[in-house]
Amino acid sequence: MGFIFLLLVVTVSLKSALTLWQQRSVLSEFGASRSLAIAVLLYPIGMAALILLPERAGLLGAAGISLAAFAPAIALSKSAQKKLQRAGTDRAQPAEEIAANVFMTGIGCILYFLVGTAISIGSQYSSNPY
């Protein structure tokens, strides 16, 4: 299941980065950071850390690496959304939508981690209640 989600995140990340690159003039015009196109490419690294590293680096190590990969794009996308919404023009609409997609993808990745961790911990305690 994790590798399927990783493939989905890679696909969304690449598509988002390409679209943001195409919208770079709009992002610049309205003061949004163009580095969002690069920051979104860190999402697959964060997902890979969540899938591959818990056995090697522990759950906290994997969580730290993945959150460090998700945080820049989440912060930049929220900032870009606010600036593009203030612009109020139709030209800013596609860039605003992709910034919202980047934000929701990051939140989805974090939720994947939290739900997976809760299920893992719950299954350990349900098999041995003492």
ChimeraX attribute file (.defattr): number of C-alpha atoms within 10 A of each C-alpha:
attribute: neighborCount
match mode: 1-to-1
recipient: residues
	/A:1	6
	/A:2	15
	/A:3	12
	/A:4	9
	/A:5	16
	/A:6	20
	/A:7	14
	/A:8	13
	/A:9	24
	/A:10	20
	/A:11	13
	/A:12	19
	/A:13	24
	/A:14	17
	/A:15	16
	/A:16	22
	/A:17	21
	/A:18	14
	/A:19	16
	/A:20	25
	/A:21	18
	/A:22	13
	/A:23	19
	/A:24	18
	/A:25	13
	/A:26	20
	/A:27	22
	/A:28	11
	/A:29	11
	/A:30	15
	/A:31	14
	/A:32	23
	/A:33	15
	/A:34	18
	/A:35	17
	/A:36	25
	/A:37	26
	/A:38	17
	/A:39	21
	/A:40	31
	/A:41	21
	/A:42	19
	/A:43	29
	/A:44	24
	/A:45	18
	/A:46	25
	/A:47	30
	/A:48	20
	/A:49	21
	/A:50	27
	/A:51	18
	/A:52	13
	/A:53	18
	/A:54	14
	/A:55	11
	/A:56	9
	/A:57	13
	/A:58	10
	/A:59	15
	/A:60	12
	/A:61	16
	/A:62	23
	/A:63	21
	/A:64	14
	/A:65	18
	/A:66	25
	/A:67	20
	/A:68	15
	/A:69	22
	/A:70	26
	/A:71	20
	/A:72	18
	/A:73	25
	/A:74	23
	/A:75	14
	/A:76	21
	/A:77	28
	/A:78	18
	/A:79	16
	/A:80	25
	/A:81	21
	/A:82	14
	/A:83	18
	/A:84	26
	/A:85	15
	/A:86	11
	/A:87	16
	/A:88	10
	/A:89	9
	/A:90	10
	/A:91	12
	/A:92	20
	/A:93	16
	/A:94	15
	/A:95	25
	/A:96	26
	/A:97	14
	/A:98	20
	/A:99	28
	/A:100	18
	/A:101	16
	/A:102	27
	/A:103	22
	/A:104	15
	/A:105	21
	/A:106	27
	/A:107	15
	/A:108	13
	/A:109	21
	/A:110	20
	/A:111	12
	/A:112	16
	/A:113	21
	/A:114	13
	/A:115	11
	/A:116	14
	/A:117	13
	/A:118	12
	/A:119	11
	/A:120	11
	/A:121	11
	/A:122	11
	/A:123	11
	/A:124	11
	/A:125	10
	/A:126	9
	/A:127	8
	/A:128	7
	/A:129	6
	/A:130	5
